[in-house]
Amino acid sequence: MPTRRDLLKSSLLTAVPVVAAAAPAGGIRHIDIIHHSHTDVGYTDMPSVCRDLQVRFLDAALETCLRNPHFHWTCEVTLTVEDWWKGAAPARRAQLAKLVQSGQMDVCAMPFNQTPFMNAAQWKQALDWLPTELQRELRISVAMQNDVNGMPRAGAMLLLDRNIRHLLMGINADMGGPPFRRPSAFYWKMPDGRKMFVWLGDHYGTAYSYFEPKNWQHGQAKGATTTLRPPYAGDHLKVDEVSLRAAHAHLTKRLEKLAADGYSYQRLLLSYTNQWRYDNDPPFPPLAPFIDAWNKLGLQPTLRLTTATVAVKDMEAELGSNVQIHEGEWTDWWANGDASGPREVAASRVAKRNLDAVFSPVWGEPTKRILRRSSEMYKDLCLFDEHTWGANISVSQPDALDTIAQFTEKALLAYRPMGHSEWLLGQRARTHFCGKSAGLYAVNTAPLPYTGWVRFPGTDRPAAWVNNLSAKAATLLGPAAPESPEKAALELDGKGWPKAARWPGMTESLFASGLGDILTVFIKPPHKRSSSMHPERLDRLAATYGQTKEEKTAYTRIFTQPIVHPSFASASRRLEVFRDQPRATLTVRFDRISNPAPEAIYMLTELPLKGVLPRFSTGGMPYTPFTDQLPGSCRDYFAIDSWAHYQSPAGHWLWVTRDAPLVSVGGPHTWQRIQQKPADPERLWTMLLDSFWHTNFVANSHGVMEFQFELAWSQQAPDAPATAETLLSVSIVVDHPAVEACPELMKSLFTT
C-alpha cells in the first residue's frame, strides 16, 4: 500500500458526481466513527505474522471494550474472527458474543478484502468462512471491503442471499479510484432486481486526518520493530480543551471543503485505523475518551464511536428513499496487480480446474472427508486471491529477504492447492474403478462431450485422440479414432502463420490476422514507477516473428513460430488447428529476461467482428463491459473467469483462457483510464504480465512462462461456462489392471 501522503493526495480523486440527498441548512450535524484494523494478509509483515497480529488486535479490542463501555470495535474480516475463535477459551468466546449482541462490537461478512478473481465456488466458501451457527451468534448483517477498488456482483448477490444488504467501501484511490464522488451513498441494483445499500466512504483510515493536521505515523515498520511503537494516550487526539478546540477548527475546515465539493448529508461516516503502520494496526483505546470529551465540551457536529452495522443502517434510515440507484458490474482498478505473478496465477487456475473435476458427478457423491479437504484448498485459493500480494518494499527492494519471504508465503497459497487437488483427483479416479472390469479408461469430468487429445502421464505412450467422449462419464479406450477429414480452409501470411481459418458453414474466419501477436508497454527512461503515471510517458514495442514450421497429425495441423523481442531470451507461439471442426488452440511461451523496470506484456486475439462487444463473467456472473458497469469503474482491463463470448449474425465465437484471466478490450490501455467503448472491441488484448505497480505486488517476474487459449465457433449460442470448462478440461486416463488391488494400499493410500 502507498504512503499516507499518497493516500491523502489520491483521496482528492473524483469521478462521476453523485447527487446527494438534500439536507436542511446547517450542514453536517453528526459524525459516526467506525474503528477497525485494516487487514492486509501480508504487506507490513509476513502473512502468517499478520494473522497472528490481527488475532492479538482483536483480543486487545475485546479487552478495551470490557474496560470501557464507550469503546466500540468493528472486526473488518471474518478471517481474524475464525483465527481468534479457534484459540479462545469458551469464556472468552462468550464475552465476544455478548459484546457483539449488545452492539459494542461488530463482525463484518467478508473474509478479507478481495480481488475479483474468485470463481463461484470460492465466493461461496468465502462467505461461509465462519460456520453458519457462529455467523448467527455474531449477528453478521453488513459487509466491508477496503483498499480494493471494486466488488464483483457475484459476491454482492451471495451477500444478499444471506440477508446482508449493506456494504461499506473504503477504497484506496491510489492507482485507481471510486466510481462516484465520495463520500456518498447509493443503492446497487442487481440483475435480479434486489438492491444493496452502499456507503462509498472516504479511504478506510481518513478519520484521523479530519481531526489532526499532521501525520503522527513515523514509518511503516514491521510489528517486530522495537524503535517504532503504536501511539499511546497523549500522542494525538488529546482531551484537554485547547487540543479539542484545535481539532474542532481543523475539522470545520475539512467539513467546509466537503460541503463545497457537494456533500449535503447531515450525517457523515468515517473509518478510523490506528497510526502505528496505518494497516494491520491495533485498537487505539484513547479514541473513546477523545469522543467523550468532545461531546461534553458541546462541540459540533456531535461524534459517536460506533460499529459499522449501526452506522450504515442509521445512515440508510436517515436518507430514506432519496438515494440514487446504480446498476452494473463494479470492476476493479487494482486487478492488474495479479498479472505481476503470472506463474502463480496459472497454478491457482490449475487448482480450481482440478477441484471442479473432483466434484464431477462421474465419481459419485463426495465423502465428508473430501468436502473437508476441498474446503481447505478453497480457503487457500481464496487467500491467494486476497488483495495483498507482497511487502511494502516489494518493488523498492525486490530482492530483499522480506520481499521474497512474503511472496513465498503468498505463492504457496496457489501451489499447495494445486498439488493437493491433483492428489485428491487421482485418489477419486483410482478408487472409482474398484470392482470394475479391467481396462484402459478415459474419464471426461467436464459438463459437455469432449473431443481432443488424451495423454498418458508418466508413460512413453503417445497421446490418443477421442471424439465426443461422453460428458461426466468414463469410457473404455478403444482403437485409435479414424483420421479426421480436412475441412479447415486456412490462409497463411508470408511467414507461414495462419491469418484466417474457415470451416463449412462459416462466412467469417475463426480469427483475424495477428492472432497471438505480442506487444509490450514500458516507461520511457528514466524508469520510475508512480501512482500518477501519464500515458505520454509510455512507449510500446511490438515483437517480430520468424519462419513458421508446420506439422500435420491425423486430426490437427500445428503451426509453430519463433517470437523475437528484447524482453525474451527465447519465445514462440504454437497454433493447433482442428481439421474437422471450427476450433484452435493457441499456446504462447517465453523466457522473460530479468528486468526490474516496469513492463506490461500483452497478446492479441482479433476476431472478424467489427465493433462487437464481448460478454464476460466474473465469479460466475455474466456482464457486457462498457454497457453493464458502474460508471467510473475500471474499463482499462477486466478480471474474467475464463471466457469471452462474441455474438453476431454470422455465429458465436468463444475465446477461452487457461492461465491469464486479465483482458483489455480494444487496446492495451495501460494508464489510460478510458470510459467510452473503444472503436475496435473485437481486438482482445490478454495481459500476460504487468509489473507497473509501485508497491505491494511482484516487481520482476522472470523466467519461462506459458499461456494457452482456446478458440471455438458455433452457429448456435453456446453454454459459455460449460463449453469453456470442457475446452480447458483434461480427460483423465485410468489404467485399471486385471489383478486385484492390494486392500492395504487401497484403504490406506487411495481411499478418500
Sequence and secondary structure as in RCSB ss.txt:
>XXXX:A:sequence
MPTRRDLLKSSLLTAVPVVAAAAPAGGIRHIDIIHHSHTDVGYTDMPSVCRDLQVRFLDAALETCLRNPHFHWTC
EVTLTVEDWWKGAAPARRAQLAKLVQSGQMDVCAMPFNQTPFMNAAQWKQALDWLPTELQRELRISVAMQNDVNG
MPRAGAMLLLDRNIRHLLMGINADMGGPPFRRPSAFYWKMPDGRKMFVWLGDHYGTAYSYFEPKNWQHGQAKGAT
TTLRPPYAGDHLKVDEVSLRAAHAHLTKRLEKLAADGYSYQRLLLSYTNQWRYDNDPPFPPLAPFIDAWNKLGLQ
PTLRLTTATVAVKDMEAELGSNVQIHEGEWTDWWANGDASGPREVAASRVAKRNLDAVFSPVWGEPTKRILRRSS
EMYKDLCLFDEHTWGANISVSQPDALDTIAQFTEKALLAYRPMGHSEWLLGQRARTHFCGKSAGLYAVNTAPLPY
TGWVRFPGTDRPAAWVNNLSAKAATLLGPAAPESPEKAALELDGKGWPKAARWPGMTESLFASGLGDILTVFIKP
PHKRSSSMHPERLDRLAATYGQTKEEKTAYTRIFTQPIVHPSFASASRRLEVFRDQPRATLTVRFDRISNPAPEA
IYMLTELPLKGVLPRFSTGGMPYTPFTDQLPGSCRDYFAIDSWAHYQSPAGHWLWVTRDAPLVSVGGPHTWQRIQ
QKPADPERLWTMLLDSFWHTNFVANSHGVMEFQFELAWSQQAPDAPATAETLLSVSIVVDHPAVEACPELMKSLF
TT
>XXXX:A:secstr
   HHHHHHHTT   B        TT   EEEEEE     SSSSS HHHHHHHHHHHHHHHHHHHHH TT  EEE
  HHHHHHHHHHS HHHHHHHHHHHHHTSEEE S SS B TT  HHHHHHHHTSS HHHHHHTT   EEEEESS 
B HHHHHHHHHTT  EEEEEE  TTS  SBSSSEEEEEE TTS EEEEEE S TTTHHHHH SS        TT 
SSS    BTTBS  SHHHHHHHHHHHHHHHHHHHHTT   SEEEEEE  SSSSSS    TTHHHHHHHHHHTT S
SEEEEE HHHHHHHHHHHHTT   EEESBB  GGGGGGGG HHHHHHHHHHHHHHHHHT GGG S  HHHHHHHH
HHHHHHHHHTBS  S TTTTTSTTSHHHHHHHHHHHHHHHHHHHHHHHHHHHHHHHHTTTS  EEEEEE SSS E
EEEE  TTS    EEEEEE TTEEEE  S         EEEE TTS EEEEE TT SS SS TTTT EEEEEE S
S    TT  GGGEEEEE EE   EEEE SSEEEEEEEEE TTEEEEEEEEEEESSSSEEEEEEEEEE    S EE
EEEEEE S TT   BEEETTEEE TTTSB TTS  S EE SSEEEEEETTEEEEEEESS  EEEESS  TTT   
S  S TTEEEEEEEE   SSSS S   EEEEEEEEEEEESS   HHHHHHHHH   EEEEE SS   HHHIIIII
  
